[in-house]
Amino acid sequence: MIVPNEILRAARSALGMSQAELAKISGVGVRTIMRVERNERVAVRTLQRLQTAFETRGLKFLASEPDLGPGFRIPLASIKRDDLRF
């Protein structure tokens, strides 16, 4: 499954990760990450590298279902206790 650009951007935000940090762990340049997040066309290999970087952090991507779009799940260890307060 190729993860849509919008989901990759949301995943980075949900993990509280900077573009520079994502660039470092994925090997993808910051400018290219900016292009991905602006929903510009990039090589499929680039999207795969970003997806793999997130998966090494424990993130799980979810495919679309009939009534639901694609998404992701974050490992509990990545969620700060303060983020759970409502």
N, C-alpha and C positions, 0 to 999 in steps of 0.2 A: 504494500500500500504506500503510495506517495502522499505524504502529509501536505495539505494545502498551506500556502504561505501564511494565511491568517491564523491558522492553528499554531504554526511555529512561533509567530510573534506573541500570541497569547501564552504559549508555554514559557517563553523566556520571561515574560512579565510575571507570570504566576510563580516562577522560581526566584524572582527578585534578582535576576542575572543581568549584568550589563552586556551591551553589544560587544565590548572589548573582551569580557570574560568568555562569552560564547565563541568569539573568534579564536581565542587562545585554545580552547578545548576541542574545537571542531577543525581547525586548520583553514577556515574560511575567513577571508578578509572582512574587516569591519564595513567597508564600502559595499561589499557584496551582501552582507547581512542587511544593511540599510535598504538595498534594492529589493531583497526578499520581503522585508517588512512594508515596503511601499507597493507590494504586489506586482512588481515588475517581473518580466520573464528572466529566469535564470536556468542554468543547466539542471537537469534532473539529478545528476551526480551531486551537485551542490546541496539540493534539498535533502538527499540521502545522508550526506555528511552531517548536516545540522540535526537531522532526526537521530542519527546514531549518537551524536554528542549528548542529546537530551536523554536518550535511553541509557547511556552509561551513568547518568545521574538518577536512574530509577524510574523515570517518567514512562508511562505506558500510553501509547496512542491507541485510540479506538476508531474503528472504521464506521462509516455511515450505516444506519439501519433504515428500514422503510420510513419511519416517522421521525428519525433523529439524524442530525448531521454528525460529522466527525468530531472528535474531541480527544481529551487526554485525562489521565488520572495521575495525581501527584503522590509520591510516597509520603506517608505520615511523617517520616523523619525530616522531610524538607519543609514542613509547616511549623512555623513558630507558634508557641502556645498563645501568644498575644493575638495572633491572627484568628484564633478560634472564638474569640469573644464577640458577642453581638450587642 
